[in-house]
Amino acid sequence: MQFENSREFALNLDGQDELRGYRDRFFIPQHDGKDCVYLTGNSLGLQPKSAIDRIQQELNDWAKYGVEGHFDGKNPWFHYHKFFAQSVSKVVGAQEHEVVVMNNLTVNLHLMMVSFYRPTKERYKIIMEGGAFPSDQYAMESQAKFHGFAYEDAVIEVNPREGEHHLRTEDILQVIEDHKDSVALVMFSGVQYYTGQAFNMEAITAKAHEVGALAGFDLAHAAGNLVLKLHDWDVDFAVWCSYKYMNSGPGGVSGAFVHDRHANNPELPRFAGWWGHQEAERFLMKKGYIPEHGAPGWQLSNAPVMTMAVHRASLDIFDEVTMEQLNKKSVPLNAYLQYVVEEAARTNDALSFEIITPEERGCQLSVLTGENGKALFDHLTKHGVIADWREPNVIRMAPVPLYNSFEDIYRFGQILADF
Ligand SMILES: *Cc1c(COP(=O)(O)O)cnc(C)c1O
């Protein structure tokens, strides 16, 4: 598409956007009486206006029924986790019993590692991307140490080539090949939080399996962003949070995927709790743990209904669209962002930066700024742009198809060029 740097052009694209009505379903933060240019849906998605009704419903049932709300409420809390399987499985490309909503992201990552990182003396290494999100680095480090391995020896990081900012799939596959006799787990993010690179999860999984390892993914930046096909790609497990592209509120509940082939494997060790026990016997308080079929068998605790109510509000919206539809908008929206950024740099000598996000990406664009990066970021903030600064000098922007418009992007370009 041939882009133009004009409001008229942006408004015209908005007029043709079949998703344009969804913006009104969210609260947009305000600045000087106008909508902010909100580009941080990759960090905290905006609040669906229906969230309050969803929470209010549960508060009402609690007030009205007390503990009986577990069975008598409109959405009985005893079954609450089940109200997510259908919606969430659609978002991540899974079968319904392969997903569950529970806990927080890093907790779920550890729970999955308990089952799927089973190192032996010969096969104990974890291969991951270099510069992964800190929580994932700490999780891998502590897991390796927990099993008695030295971090430096057990955790292999794949880094970009000299002078490059993102990873080549061939290099990832080569590192797996290089460690083919010693790798136990290949653990990548779906979309790299810093560079915005979307990894080829299918190829990485296939290679991991070829050498006899398992493949897991942290989809914090991929769930609700990319078209995912976890089941078909044969991924062993995955985890994600609901508060980034899934708009479910700060610290909102997380999700986990366990592939069908592990659904009933009694050999898999796991940490257990009463909510993962077979439902028919959950309240019989019997000895002997028998897990539920599939991912729900990894639950520990009863559902945190208030935060899950917000997630339900958000998923009501995801139920109305497909990830393909969202993707169909996010690709040109992000391309337009890249265009206005490059236009601004072309017309303003004070702007010097490099885009470090490759074409394989979702909603995000990351730019590596020069010396005046922080001043530039402050300029954006002062003029009503909410973007994200990452040390040492990267600005991340994520236009989200559900609530960002082409006009947002045009306005952003004007503010940027004005620096
Ligand atoms: C956002 C994010 C997290 C955050 O973890 P929480 O347990 O939800 O605090 C972890 N890993 C990655 C890759 C992330 O992007």
The ligand as an SDF file (V2000), in Angstrom:
LIG
                    3D

 15 15  0  0  0  0  0  0  0  0999 V2000
    5.3800   -9.3940   30.7230 C   0  0  0  0  0  0  0  0  0  0  0  0
    6.2450  -10.5950   30.7800 C   0  0  0  0  0  0  0  0  0  0  0  0
    6.3980  -11.3190   31.9730 C   0  0  0  0  0  0  0  0  0  0  0  0
    5.7440  -10.8750   33.2570 C   0  0  0  0  0  0  0  0  0  0  0  0
    5.6050  -11.9190   34.1730 O   0  0  0  0  0  0  0  0  0  0  0  0
    4.5050  -11.8830   35.3180 P   0  0  0  0  0  0  0  0  0  0  0  0
    4.6780  -13.1710   36.0000 O   0  0  0  0  0  0  0  0  0  0  0  0
    3.1610  -11.7100   34.6620 O   0  0  0  0  0  0  0  0  0  0  0  0
    4.8000  -10.7050   36.2030 O   0  0  0  0  0  0  0  0  0  0  0  0
    7.1840  -12.4670   31.9430 C   0  0  0  0  0  0  0  0  0  0  0  0
    7.7950  -12.8670   30.7990 N   0  0  0  0  0  0  0  0  0  0  0  0
    7.6720  -12.1810   29.6450 C   0  0  0  0  0  0  0  0  0  0  0  0
    8.3440  -12.6660   28.4020 C   0  0  0  0  0  0  0  0  0  0  0  0
    6.9050  -11.0190   29.6040 C   0  0  0  0  0  0  0  0  0  0  0  0
    6.8070  -10.3310   28.4750 O   0  0  0  0  0  0  0  0  0  0  0  0
  1  2  1  0
  2  3  1  0
  2 14  2  0
  3  4  1  0
  3 10  2  0
  4  5  1  0
  5  6  1  0
  6  7  2  0
  6  8  1  0
  6  9  1  0
 10 11  1  0
 11 12  2  0
 12 13  1  0
 12 14  1  0
 14 15  1  0
M  END
$$$$
